[in-house]
Amino acid sequence: MNPEEIEILVRNGWEIECESPFEIRHVDGSFAKGQAAYYVLEGIRADEEENDEFSRRLIYIDVGKLTPKEAEIVINHYRRMANEVSEIFPKSRKNEFSN
């Protein structure tokens, strides 16, 4: 397990319980071990890479030229991002960040 893999897991709410056999636990109580734990890691890595690539491509989108399907993909991407932000900053803390 390299430092980058550990950082990916920690950043996404996972804690390594054991390196051999590989066992991880999420803050929500989910648990994975062995090959399942590696699937979790690879899934997170793939999601992060996809989101990074998608975010880079959004810079070049001409909104007027989007097909309905492309518009739906963009909207869903921003909804996911908004949900992630709302999990980090719950509504009870909402006013702390407003002007």
C-alpha positions, 0 to 999 in steps of 0.5 A, spaced: 500 500 500 503 506 497 501 513 500 497 515 495 492 509 496 492 511 503 490 518 502 485 516 497 482 512 502 482 517 507 480 522 503 473 518 502 472 516 509 475 510 509 480 507 515 485 502 514 484 497 519 489 492 517 494 491 511 495 484 511 489 481 510 487 488 507 481 491 511 478 497 511 472 501 514 468 507 512 465 512 517 458 510 515 460 503 518 461 499 511 467 494 511 471 491 506 476 486 506 481 482 501 479 483 494 473 487 496 477 492 499 481 493 493 475 494 489 473 499 493 480 503 492 479 502 485 472 504 484 474 511 488 480 512 484 476 511 477 471 516 480 476 521 482 479 520 475 473 521 471 470 527 475 477 530 474 477 529 467 470 531 466 471 538 470 477 539 466 472 538 460 467 543 462 471 549 461 471 548 454 463 546 453 459 551 449 452 551 453 448 553 447 451 546 443 449 541 448 445 535 446 439 534 451 443 528 453 450 532 454 446 537 458 443 532 463 450 529 464 453 536 466 447 537 471 448 530 474 455 532 475 453 538 479 448 535 483 453 530 485 458 536 487 452 539 491 451 533 495 458 532 496 458 539 499 452 539 503 455 533 506 461 537 508 457 543 510 451 541 513 445 545 513 446 547 521 452 550 519 450 554 512 449 561 515 457 560 517 459 561 510 454 566 507 455 574 507 
